[in-house]
């Protein structure tokens, strides 16, 4: 499985599509830290960033430690991906999944799984 490279000049929509091609039972949602904090404080729905923007347009921090891109692969843990994008680009990203018509954010045990493990588990649940 090839990795995905995330860099500042990519559209958020492109990042999400590349991610979904690698992990068809998962998706990404992008948020500002303010919206993310609102969701954690108040709970409920939070508004995602429009995906027609480039990462460089919405990130709140220049790349950390001289990093201009990050790579992700199937062994990447969900929580590590989310943390790395926040640390590197100042952007809150959540790995999400669908069950029927309902969308969910990963947390707890699911956030501690690798992307491949979580994708496979959701695939098996859907087929089950």
N, C-alpha and C positions, 0 to 999 in steps of 0.2 A: 504494500500500500504506500503510495507516494504521500509525502507530506504537503502541507499547505503553508505558504509563506504569506504572512500578513505584514504589509508595509504601508506607510503613510499615504502613498498616492493612489491606493485602491479605493474604489467606491465601497461603501458598506454593503450594498446590494451584492457586489461581486464576492466579497468576503463570505457573506451568508450562503450564496449559491455554491461556491467552491466547498464550503463546509458541508452542505447538504448532499453534494455529490459523493463525498467521502463517507458521510454518516447519514444515510437517508431517513433514519428514524429520529434524528436530532435536528435542531436548528439553533440559531443564535439570535438574540435580541440585544440591541444597543441602547444604552441610557446615559444621560448625564448623571454625574454624582448627586446633583440636587434632586433629580427625579428618583434616583435610587434611594436616597435618604428618606424622601417622602414616603415611598413604598414601605420601607422598613419601619418608619415611625407610625404611619397611619394605617398601613396594611392596604390591601385591595389593589386596584388597577393602577399601574403607572404608565406613563406615556413614553413610548420608544422614540428614538431619534429617527428622522426620515432617512431612508436608505439611499437617497439620491445624492448624498454628500460623500466627499472623500474623507478618509480617516484623518488626514492632516487638517481638514476644516473643522472637525468636531472634537479632536483630542484637546485636553486641557493642559497637557504637559508636553514639553519636547521629549523625544526619546531619552530614556534614562541610560546613564553609563555609556553614552555614545551609540546605543542600539538604534538602528533605523528600521529593523524588521524583526519579527519573531517567526519561528516555524512551529507548527503543531503536527502531531502524528497520532496514530491510534493508541499509543501507550500513554499519551498525555492524560493526566487526571483532570476531570471536569473542574475541580476547584483550582488546580494549578493554572489551567488555561484562563479562567476568569481573573485570578490574581495577577498573572503575568500581563494581561492586557491592561489592567488598571495600573499596575506599577510602571509599565513601559510607556503607555500612551495616555494615561489619565482618563480612560474610558471604561465605564461599567458595562460589562457584557455578561449575559446570562445564557447558559446552555438551556434550551427548552425542548419540550417534546409534547406530542399530541396523544390523547386517548379519546377516541371518538371525536366529538366536536369541541372538546375542552382542551385548552392548552395549560401546561404546567411548567414551572421553573424547577430546576434540579436543586435538591438540598439533602442534607443528612447523608445517608448511605449512598445515594445516587451521586452526590457531589464527590464522593471519595472513590468512585469507579473510574476506570480509564474510559476514554471515548468509545473505544472498540467494545469493551465489556457492556457499557450502557446501551449502545446501539444494538448489540446482539440480544440483550435481555428484552428490550422493547420489541424487537422483531419477533422473538419467540412468544412473547405475550400476545402480540397481534395474531400470530398464526395459531396459538393455542386455543 
